Amino acid sequence: HDTITILNKYKNAETHKDEWTKKEIHGCNWSSKTIRNVSGSTASIGYTLSCRIPYTGNKLKFNLGDYIVRGTVKEKVTADNIVKLINSYRPEAFMIKAIKDNTGDRLKHYHIEGV
């Protein structure tokens, strides 16, 4: 099982600027899938990343555009360093592009995908 850090963006009500919070979660399942495309003589390779996060009784907040990093993020996260920070963790980091809330299922969890 993996430890992940969720980086959530929010708007500071006083300054009206974007700010970031981070939350570390243990017991997650991280996976990556390589996607190969060939079109004529052009080949491209991409990655789809996903993470299964167990539901522990507390609802978690995710938004499209937030980030998930595999492991612990020790750095302070700001609007000024978020892009550089995420790039320094790639390919073990992704921007959230799809969220599936499976907390009502028998195996309660969230399934998050991104690039």
TAQUI-V846472 format. One record per residue. N is the residue number from 0. PHI is phi in whole degrees, 0 to 359 (NA if undefined). PSI is psi in whole degrees, 0 to 359 (NA if undefined). OMEGA is omega in whole degrees, -180 to 180 (NA if undefined). Layout:
# TAQUI-V846472
n = {N/N}
phi = {PHI/PHI}
psi = {PSI/PSI}
omega = {OMEGA/OMEGA}
This chain:
# TAQUI-V846472
n = {0/1/2/3/4/5/6/7/8/9/10/11/12/13/14/15/16/17/18/19/20/21/22/23/24/25/26/27/28/29/30/31/32/33/34/35/36/37/38/39/40/41/42/43/44/45/46/47/48/49/50/51/52/53/54/55/56/57/58/59/60/61/62/63/64/65/66/67/68/69/70/71/72/73/74/75/76/77/78/79/80/81/82/83/84/85/86/87/88/89/90/91/92/93/94/95/96/97/98/99/100/101/102/103/104/105/106/107/108/109/110/111/112/113/114}
phi = {NA/248/263/233/236/265/250/257/265/216/265/291/295/277/267/62/253/287/227/232/244/228/223/267/228/254/81/267/246/254/216/226/226/275/243/249/235/235/229/65/259/255/243/225/234/226/228/248/246/217/215/257/246/293/273/248/105/252/297/258/253/230/226/301/98/287/236/234/240/283/105/259/263/272/290/287/257/228/297/283/247/300/294/297/298/299/298/289/265/298/271/263/209/208/272/291/242/210/230/236/268/254/285/270/281/297/263/298/194/249/242/243/233/190/227}
psi = {151/154/137/163/126/129/110/133/140/160/122/122/329/314/345/24/156/135/166/141/159/144/126/135/136/160/25/162/121/136/153/149/130/134/122/132/136/125/105/239/9/128/141/150/131/175/139/129/145/159/132/121/121/144/123/17/340/124/135/151/127/146/149/134/346/173/152/132/133/122/193/131/112/334/154/135/125/167/331/332/1/316/313/319/311/316/328/338/346/144/18/29/149/157/134/125/341/139/127/119/105/30/349/352/172/316/82/123/170/142/117/135/155/186/NA}
omega = {-174/169/176/172/177/177/-178/177/174/180/177/-175/-178/-175/-177/179/176/175/-174/171/176/-180/179/-180/-179/175/-179/175/-178/175/177/-179/177/179/179/177/174/179/-175/179/-179/177/177/179/177/-179/169/180/177/-178/175/-175/-178/176/-176/180/177/178/176/179/174/174/173/-178/172/-178/171/179/176/-178/-178/175/-178/-177/171/-178/179/177/-179/-175/-172/-177/179/-180/180/180/179/180/-178/9/-179/180/177/174/-178/179/180/-178/175/-180/180/-177/176/-180/178/176/-172/-180/171/175/-175/177/178/180/NA}
